[in-house]
């Protein structure tokens, strides 16, 4: 087997669907295991991937293993599959938040080939922003495999691990912030008489188009803002209000809190 998944939660399932849809790896070369066996059966029925009976079976049969379990469960899982991983010289790809490469090596008890990726929930629509870093034993071809894997469900950037906490805040957690912003805009629309679904659709399309502008426009963010704000117009009053009521500071504080929690999780493992 080329690729294995241990854990099939929302994020792992989104990644798996993206990989299968991209057809870079045949479904029959992908093995999946989760303690929730009914979840595995559903994914096998939907995607034609191969079910495993245990995490050890995945580790024993796959060249690359995506470990997508909760951070609190990582150490016990690593202990259970370490012999299979060592014997096969398997590359471990971890999605566990706050679990650094050093901790991954410590959990396995040897210098495992480890790749750490940090996708976000937008993998579900093929638009994740994923960060990636690797341990010293990972070969260039193995890193390239992981990079290509991540492009199956969005974009990927290689980052030094010291930046992962900041990345987690502005890419991993921030979709929730964006949804809150969209919800507030929709509620404002409802206040002025728009139907709820219409208001939500308007807010969502606005965010989508604005993101596309950010990615494709040659202008800086500040220039894009100025382009919307006609002198003496309506938008500049709204922008000034957001500044006066602490919008930017609230966003930065939210990022600070997320970074702080991620670092705390890393230190406590």
C-alpha positions as CSV (number, residue, x, y, z in Angstrom):
1,X,0.0,0.0,0.0
2,X,1.2,3.5,-0.8
3,X,-0.7,5.5,1.8
4,X,-2.4,4.8,5.0
5,X,-4.7,6.8,7.3
6,X,-5.0,6.3,11.0
7,X,-8.0,8.4,12.2
8,X,-10.9,9.4,10.0
9,X,-12.3,12.6,11.7
10,X,-13.6,15.6,9.8
11,X,-10.2,16.8,8.8
12,X,-8.8,13.4,7.9
13,X,-11.9,12.5,5.9
14,X,-11.6,15.8,4.0
15,X,-8.0,15.1,3.2
16,X,-8.8,11.5,2.1
17,X,-11.6,12.7,-0.2
18,X,-9.2,15.3,-1.8
19,X,-6.5,12.7,-2.4
20,X,-8.9,10.2,-3.9
21,X,-10.6,12.8,-6.1
22,X,-7.2,14.0,-7.4
23,X,-6.5,10.4,-8.6
24,X,-2.8,10.8,-7.8
25,X,-2.9,7.6,-5.8
26,X,-5.3,4.8,-6.8
27,X,-8.0,4.2,-4.1
28,X,-6.9,0.5,-3.9
29,X,-3.5,1.7,-2.7
30,X,-5.0,3.6,0.3
31,X,-5.6,1.9,3.6
32,X,-7.8,3.4,6.3
33,X,-8.3,2.6,10.0
34,X,-10.3,4.2,12.8
35,X,-11.6,2.9,16.1
36,X,-15.0,3.9,14.7
37,X,-15.4,1.0,12.4
38,X,-18.7,2.2,11.0
39,X,-16.9,5.4,9.9
40,X,-14.3,3.3,8.0
41,X,-17.0,1.2,6.4
42,X,-18.8,4.4,5.2
43,X,-15.5,5.8,3.7
44,X,-14.7,2.5,2.0
45,X,-18.2,2.4,0.5
46,X,-17.9,6.0,-0.7
47,X,-14.3,6.1,-1.9
48,X,-13.4,2.4,-2.6
49,X,-10.4,2.6,-0.3
50,X,-9.2,-0.4,1.7
51,X,-10.3,-1.0,5.3
52,X,-7.7,-2.1,7.9
53,X,-8.6,-4.0,11.0
54,X,-6.0,-2.2,13.2
55,X,-3.6,0.7,13.3
56,X,-0.8,-1.9,13.3
57,X,-2.0,-3.3,10.0
58,X,-1.8,0.2,8.4
59,X,1.7,0.8,9.8
60,X,2.9,-2.6,8.6
61,X,1.6,-2.3,5.0
62,X,1.9,1.4,4.0
63,X,4.9,3.4,2.8
64,X,3.4,6.6,4.1
65,X,1.0,6.8,7.1
66,X,-1.1,9.9,7.9
67,X,-1.7,10.0,11.7
68,X,-4.8,12.1,12.2
69,X,-5.7,11.4,15.8
70,X,-6.3,13.8,18.7
71,X,-3.0,15.2,20.1
72,X,-3.8,13.5,23.5
73,X,-3.9,10.1,21.8
74,X,-0.8,10.5,19.7
75,X,1.7,9.0,22.2
76,X,-0.2,5.9,23.0
77,X,-0.8,5.2,19.3
78,X,2.9,5.8,18.5
79,X,3.8,3.2,21.1
80,X,1.5,0.7,19.6
81,X,2.8,1.0,16.0
82,X,6.4,1.9,16.6
83,X,7.8,-1.6,15.7
84,X,5.9,-1.7,12.4
85,X,7.0,1.9,11.5
86,X,10.6,1.1,12.4
87,X,10.7,-2.2,10.5
88,X,9.3,-0.7,7.3
89,X,11.1,2.6,7.5
90,X,7.7,4.2,7.1
91,X,7.3,7.9,6.7
92,X,4.9,9.3,9.3
93,X,2.8,12.3,8.3
94,X,1.2,13.9,11.4
95,X,-1.7,16.4,11.6
96,X,-1.6,16.6,15.4
97,X,-1.8,20.2,16.5
98,X,0.9,21.3,19.0
99,X,2.9,18.1,18.5
100,X,6.3,19.1,17.4
101,X,8.8,16.9,15.4
102,X,10.9,16.3,18.5
103,X,7.8,15.1,20.4
104,X,6.9,12.8,17.5
105,X,10.4,11.3,17.6
106,X,10.2,10.9,21.4
107,X,6.8,9.2,21.2
108,X,8.1,6.6,18.7
109,X,11.3,6.1,20.6
110,X,13.6,6.4,17.6
111,X,14.5,8.8,14.8
112,X,11.4,8.2,12.8
113,X,11.0,9.8,9.4
114,X,8.5,12.5,10.4
115,X,6.6,15.1,8.4
116,X,4.3,17.5,10.2
117,X,1.5,19.1,8.3
118,X,-1.1,21.6,9.5
119,X,-4.1,21.7,7.1
120,X,-7.3,23.5,7.9
121,X,-11.0,22.5,7.6
122,X,-11.2,24.1,4.1
123,X,-9.7,20.9,2.8
124,X,-13.3,19.8,2.7
125,X,-13.8,22.0,-0.4
126,X,-10.3,21.5,-1.7
127,X,-9.1,24.9,-0.5
128,X,-7.0,24.2,2.6
129,X,-3.9,26.3,3.4
130,X,-1.4,23.7,4.7
131,X,2.0,24.2,6.4
132,X,4.6,21.5,6.2
133,X,7.9,20.8,7.9
134,X,10.1,17.7,8.0
135,X,12.6,15.9,10.2
136,X,16.2,15.4,9.1
137,X,15.8,11.8,7.9
138,X,13.1,12.6,5.4
139,X,14.5,12.4,1.8
140,X,13.7,15.0,-0.8
141,X,11.5,12.6,-2.7
142,X,9.5,11.8,0.5
143,X,9.0,15.5,1.2
144,X,7.9,16.0,-2.4
145,X,5.4,13.2,-2.0
146,X,3.9,15.0,1.0
147,X,3.9,18.3,-0.7
148,X,2.0,16.8,-3.7
149,X,-0.3,15.1,-1.3
150,X,-1.2,18.4,0.3
151,X,-1.9,20.0,-3.1
152,X,-4.7,17.4,-3.6
153,X,-6.8,19.4,-1.1
154,X,-5.5,23.0,-1.5
155,X,-2.3,24.9,-1.3
156,X,0.8,24.1,0.7
157,X,3.8,26.1,2.0
158,X,7.0,24.8,3.6
159,X,7.6,26.6,6.9
160,X,10.2,26.3,9.7
161,X,8.5,24.7,12.7
162,X,9.0,27.7,14.9
163,X,6.3,29.5,12.8
164,X,3.7,26.7,13.2
165,X,1.9,28.3,16.1
166,X,1.4,31.5,14.2
167,X,0.3,29.5,11.1
168,X,-2.2,27.6,13.2
169,X,-3.8,30.8,14.3
170,X,-4.1,32.5,11.0
171,X,-4.8,29.5,8.8
172,X,-6.0,26.7,11.1
173,X,-8.2,28.6,13.6
174,X,-9.1,31.6,11.6
175,X,-11.8,29.9,9.4
176,X,-13.9,30.1,12.6
177,X,-13.1,33.8,12.8
178,X,-14.1,34.3,9.2
179,X,-17.4,32.4,9.8
180,X,-18.1,34.7,12.8
181,X,-17.5,37.7,10.6
182,X,-19.8,36.3,7.9
183,X,-22.5,35.6,10.6
184,X,-22.3,39.1,11.9
185,X,-22.7,40.5,8.4
186,X,-25.6,38.2,7.7
187,X,-27.3,39.3,11.0
188,X,-26.8,42.9,10.0
189,X,-28.5,42.2,6.7
190,X,-31.4,40.5,8.5
191,X,-31.7,43.6,10.7
192,X,-32.3,45.6,7.6
193,X,-34.9,43.2,6.2
194,X,-32.9,40.7,4.1
195,X,-34.0,37.0,4.3
196,X,-31.6,35.0,6.4
197,X,-30.4,32.7,3.6
198,X,-30.0,35.6,1.2
199,X,-28.0,37.5,3.7
200,X,-25.7,34.5,4.3
201,X,-25.2,33.9,0.6
202,X,-24.3,37.6,0.1
203,X,-21.8,37.5,3.0
204,X,-20.2,34.2,1.8
205,X,-19.8,35.4,-1.8
206,X,-18.3,38.7,-0.6
207,X,-15.7,36.7,1.4
208,X,-15.0,34.4,-1.5
209,X,-14.5,37.3,-4.0
210,X,-12.4,39.3,-1.5
211,X,-10.2,36.3,-0.9
212,X,-9.8,35.8,-4.7
213,X,-8.8,39.5,-5.0
214,X,-6.2,39.1,-2.2
215,X,-4.7,36.1,-4.0
216,X,-4.7,37.4,-7.5
217,X,-4.5,41.2,-7.4
218,X,-1.2,43.0,-7.7
219,X,-2.3,45.5,-5.0
220,X,-1.4,45.3,-1.3
221,X,-4.1,44.9,1.3
222,X,-4.0,48.6,2.2
223,X,-4.4,49.5,-1.5
224,X,-7.3,47.2,-1.9
225,X,-9.0,48.8,1.1
226,X,-8.4,52.2,-0.3
227,X,-9.8,51.1,-3.7
228,X,-13.2,50.4,-2.0
229,X,-13.3,53.6,0.0
230,X,-14.4,56.5,-2.2
231,X,-13.7,59.9,-0.6
232,X,-16.7,61.0,1.3
233,X,-18.5,57.7,0.5
234,X,-20.3,55.1,2.6
235,X,-17.5,52.6,3.0
236,X,-15.0,54.9,4.7
237,X,-17.4,55.6,7.4
238,X,-17.7,51.8,8.1
239,X,-14.0,51.4,8.0
240,X,-13.5,54.2,10.5
241,X,-16.1,52.7,12.7
242,X,-14.3,49.3,12.7
243,X,-11.1,51.0,13.6
244,X,-12.7,53.1,16.4
245,X,-14.4,50.0,17.9
246,X,-11.2,47.9,18.0
247,X,-11.8,45.5,15.1
248,X,-8.1,45.1,14.2
249,X,-7.1,44.8,17.8
250,X,-9.8,42.2,18.4
251,X,-8.4,40.1,15.5
252,X,-4.8,40.4,16.7
253,X,-5.8,39.5,20.2
254,X,-7.7,36.4,19.0
255,X,-4.5,35.3,17.1
256,X,-2.4,36.0,20.3
257,X,-4.7,33.8,22.3
258,X,-4.6,31.0,19.7
259,X,-0.8,31.1,19.5
260,X,-0.6,31.1,23.3
261,X,-2.8,28.0,23.6
262,X,-0.9,26.2,20.8
263,X,2.4,26.9,22.6
264,X,1.0,25.8,25.9
265,X,-0.2,22.5,24.3
266,X,3.3,22.0,22.8
267,X,5.0,22.6,26.2
268,X,2.7,20.4,28.1
269,X,3.1,17.3,26.0
